[in-house]
């Protein structure tokens, strides 16, 4: 994202935001409520057109492209809510993910095995109705479905929202496995400890502006940033 100004109804929420995620790395965006994190994510994935500035995927300028076109170019997105088909089985959810954008042309069965290697927790749940799973398992299904088309970038919006501390930690262990597979990750996260602990780089967003961009460990260790923006002592 380069010098992005974005918002709603002519009112800017993001004010000249620039950030980048290197291929194969994980960037986590944190900040207080109302800082513009959701607006940033919507702009990144193509659900919101910026007033000015640009969004690039690799070397391609995708600012004018909507979410489906960005998906076809390798950007997968898991929203915070309504991210699975609850009345369908887990396997059916994964099949929808595969068929929506089959970028590589891979066969479903082969791709299913590769994805389930990253999510062994849901392997035994393939025939279960997705809506009957726990919150953490549903998030895994959503991420697994998003990975079925073999995207180069996976964007996660508040993946730990609504989960118990234990389930949130388990989910971030899974996110770590996804990162280790080589997928580039852009994550907006409310749990700063878990989010930054799983990231290569961190961005602190406050009032629609970037206050700090640094290696994640430095962001998490900065006492002023923790005291002012992250709720830490």
N, C-alpha and C positions, 0 to 999 in steps of 0.2 A: 504494500500500500504506500503510495507516494502523495504526501500533502493532501490527504483526504479530508474534505469537509462534507459532512452528511448529517441528516436529521429528518424531521417530519414537518410537513405543512409550512415549509419555508423557515423553520426554526432549527438552527444548527445545534447538534449534540456533540459531534466530533469536530474539532477545530485544528485542521492541518496535521492530521495524524500520519506519520510515516513509520513503517516497520517492515521487517522482512524475516522470513523463515528459510533457513538454508535447507537444501535437499537432504533428507535423511535425519533431520534434527527435529526437536520438539520445542516449540515456543508456547509459553503459558502467559496469558494476560490476566492480571488480577487487579483489584481495586475495590473501593467502597461501593455500596449500593448507589445507583444513580450516576456512576462515573462514565457510562456510555459503553460498557462492555457488550451488551446485547446489540446495540447499534453497530458497533465495530464488526461483530460476527455477521450480522445480516448484510452488511456492506461487503464483507469479504467473500461471502458465498453467492452473492447475486440476488438476494431478496430485497435489497434496497440500493437504488442508484444514487451515487454521491452527487452533491451539488458541484463539486470540483475535485480535482485530483484524479488519480488513476489507480487501478488494481491490475496487477500483472500475475500471470500464472506461468512460471518459467520466464521465457522471453516474450510471451504473447500478452498484449494488452487486452484484457477481458472486461474492461470497465463497462462497455455497452452491452455485454452479454448477461442474460438472466441465469438463474440457477440451473435449469436443465442443460443449457449450452455449456456452462462451466463443468457440470457433471460429465458431459461427454468428452471433455478435455482432461479429465482425471481428478477433479475436485469432488470429494464425497463429503456429505454433511449429515451430522446427527444432531437434530434439535433437542432442546431440553424436554419438550413435551410432545405427545402425539408422534412418537418416533418408531412405532411398530404397528402392525395390524393385529389387534388384540384377539379378533375372532378367527384368526388363521393359525395354523400350526407353526412351530418354529421353522421347520423345513420349508414351508410355503413362504414364510417371510424371507428366508434366504434365497429362495428361487426368484421372488420378485426383485430382490436386489441384484441378482445375476442377470435377469432378463431386461431390466430397465436400461442399463448401459453395459453391454458386454464388450468392453474395449479390446480385450485381448483375443476374443473368439474362443476362449477356453471352454471345454465341455463342463456342464454343471457338476457332474459327479467328481471330476478331478479338482475343480475349484472348491467344492464343498469340503473335500478332505483337507485341502490346504488351509482353509479358514478354520475348520474345527480343530486343527492342530494348535491354533492360537487360542481357541476357546473350548478346551476340553470340558469345562464345567457345563456346557449345554449339549454336548454330544449325546447324552442319554435322554435329552428332552426333545428330540427332533419331532416326535409325534404328538407332543403336548401342545395344547392351545396356549399361544403366547401370553394371552391375558391372564392366565392362571399362574404364571411364574412370579417369583419374588421381584422386587424392584431392581435389585442388582442383576438378576438373570435377564430381565427385560432389557436393561442397558447393554448387556453383552450381546443379546440378539440384535439390537439396533446397530451396534458397531459391526457385528459380523455381517449383517445384511449390507451395510455400507461398503464393506471391504470385498464383497463378492465380485464386483466388476474390476478388481485390481487397480484401485485409484493410486495416484502418486501422492496425493495430499488428502488427509482426513481431518476435518474440522469438527470439534466437539464443543457443544455449548452447555456449560454447567453439568458435566457428566455425573457428578456426585450429588446433585440436588435431590433432596428427599430421601437419601439413603442413610441408614444407620452408620455410625463411625466404623464399625467392623466391615460392613458391606462396602463402604466407600474405599477403605484401604484395600479390600480384595479387588475392587474394580480398577484401582490404580496399579495394582500388580499386573492385571491383564493389559492395561494401557502400556505398561512397560514392555510387555511381550510384543505388542503391536509395534512399538517404536523400534525394538530390536530387530524386527523383520525388515526394516528399511523404509517404512512408510513415514513421510513427513507429517508432523502433527501440529495443528494450530488449535489450542485449547483455551477457552474462556472458563475460568473456574473460581468458585466462591471459597473453596477450602484452600487457603494459600499454602499451608504446610504441605498438603498432599500434592497440590498442583505444581508448586515450584520444586518439590522434592523429586518429581518425575521429569523435570524439564532440563533442557540444555541452556535455554535462555528465558529470561523473565522480563515482562513489561508491566509497569505499574501505571494504570490509567486513572486519572483524577480529573473530574469536571471536563471530560472530553479531550484532555491533553495528556501526552506521555510525560510523566514526572521522572521516570527512571527506566532505562533499558540496559540490561547488563546480564552477565552469566547468572543463572538462576540461584546458585549458591550465594552469590554476592547480594542479590536482592533480598533473599531470605535472611541473611545475616546482618543487613543494615539496620541498626537500632532505631534510627530516625524514621526510616520508611515503615518499619514495623509499628512503631508507636503512633505515627500520624495516620497511616493509611490501612494497615493490615491487622490492627487489633491485637498486636503482640506487645508484651512488656519490654 
